[in-house]
Amino acid sequence: DGMRERTEELVVLAEQLGFPLYLGLGGFYRGFARVESGEGEAGIAEMQQGMGELAASASGIGAPALLFFLAESLWIVGRHDDAMR
């Protein structure tokens, strides 16, 4: 899957170069790709970890969009109450 490959590359580069913003974004979107490929709960955990890394870097960049993708992923795995929150 192209998205998963690209986000994996982003995470590796961000780790090597020390870019916490891109590490958080890459991890988040890699998690979303995992949800879409059937790895629901593991993908959601990675998305939440990515959001934590973004929060730790004091970056609110794209927060509404990230929350949308997280809610969509929660809905996909059947966690409807969590998605609505």
C-alpha positions in Angstrom: 0.0 0.0 0.0 1.5 3.3 -1.1 0.4 5.4 1.9 1.8 2.9 4.4 5.1 2.8 2.5 5.4 6.6 2.4 4.5 7.0 6.1 7.0 4.4 7.0 9.7 6.3 5.1 8.6 9.5 6.9 8.9 7.9 10.3 12.3 6.5 9.6 13.6 9.8 8.3 12.1 11.8 11.2 13.7 9.5 13.7 17.1 9.7 12.0 17.0 13.5 11.6 15.3 14.3 15.0 12.1 15.9 13.7 9.4 15.2 16.3 6.6 17.0 14.4 7.1 14.7 11.4 7.6 11.7 13.6 4.2 12.3 15.2 2.4 13.0 11.8 4.1 10.0 10.2 3.1 7.7 13.0 -0.4 9.0 13.0 -1.0 8.5 9.3 0.9 5.1 9.3 -1.6 4.1 12.0 -4.5 5.2 9.8 -3.1 3.2 6.9 -3.0 0.2 9.2 -6.7 0.7 10.1 -7.6 0.8 6.5 -5.7 -2.4 5.8 -7.5 -4.3 8.6 -5.2 -3.8 11.6 -7.9 -1.8 13.4 -6.9 -1.6 17.1 -3.1 -1.6 16.4 -3.6 1.2 14.0 -5.7 3.2 16.4 -3.1 2.8 19.1 -0.4 4.1 16.7 -2.6 7.0 15.7 -3.1 7.9 19.4 0.7 7.6 20.0 1.3 9.9 17.1 -1.1 12.5 18.5 0.7 12.2 21.8 4.0 12.9 20.1 2.5 15.9 18.4 1.1 17.2 21.7 4.5 16.8 23.3 6.1 18.9 20.5 3.5 21.6 21.3 2.1 21.4 17.8 -1.6 21.7 17.2 -1.0 21.5 13.5 -3.9 19.9 11.7 -5.6 18.8 15.0 -9.2 19.0 13.6 -8.2 16.8 10.6 -6.4 14.3 12.9 -9.4 14.1 15.2 -11.6 13.4 12.2 -9.4 10.5 11.0 -9.2 9.1 14.5 -13.0 9.2 14.8 -13.4 7.5 11.4 -11.0 4.8 12.5 -12.8 4.2 15.7 -16.0 3.9 13.8 -14.5 1.4 11.4 -13.5 -0.9 14.2 -16.9 -0.7 15.8 -16.1 1.7 18.7 -19.0 4.0 17.9 -19.3 5.6 21.3 -15.6 6.5 21.3 -15.9 7.8 17.8 -18.8 10.1 18.7 -16.8 11.5 21.7 
